[in-house]
């Protein structure tokens, strides 16, 4: 059937990305500076705590953009 090879490639790539994301989630808690960058917002009150890792999100977004662009350039050659 035409198009099945392309669908297979897409499924393999998506599976690989899911595995990579799983490893990042497992190892994410062991990276000491993750979530404690200057720019991450921490609010603590008596019975309330709120954390918004703004700088960490921006850094991870930049790294993922670079990595995915490299992967896509290698695939399309």
N, C-alpha and C positions, 0 to 999 in steps of 0.2 A: 504494500500500500504506500502510495506517495505521501511524504510528510512524516512518516513514522520515525525515520532516522533523526529528523530535527526534534521531534517530540522526545525521543530518547535522550538526546543531548541535553535538552532543557531540564528534564527530570534528573539527570545525573548531576548537573550543575546545581540545581536547587537542593538536592540531597547533600551535596558537599558543603553548601553554604549553611544548611541546617546543622550538620555535624560540627562545622567550624564555630557556629554560634553557640552550640552546646559546650564546646571546650572553653570558649571565652567566658561563658556564664559560670562554669565550674572553677576556672582559674581566676576569675575577676575579683573574688574576695581576698585572694592572696597577694594582690598587687597593692603595696602599702600606700601609695599616693592617690589611688583611684577613689574619688569622692571626697578628697581633702585638699583639692587645689585651691589657690587663692581666687575666688570668684564663685565658688560653690556657696550656696546660701544655707545656713543652719539657724533655725529658730527654735529655742527651747524655753518653755514656760514651766509652771508647776506640774501640770498634768498633760502637757502637750509638747510634742516634738515634731518638727517639720524639716525635712532636708530636701533641697532642690539642687542637684549637682550641675549647675549651669556650665561651668568651665569644663568639667569632665565630659558632658554631653557634646560640647563643641569640639573638644579634642578627639573624641571617639568618632564623631561624624567626619572630621577631616581625614583621619586615618582610614576609615572604611571607604571613603570616596576615592582616596588614592589607590588602595588595594583593589577595589572593584574596577577602577579604570584600567589598571595594569592587567588584570585578569581578562577583561573584555577586549583589550587590544591584542593580547596573545591569542585569544580565541578567533578573532576575525582576520588573522593573517593567513 
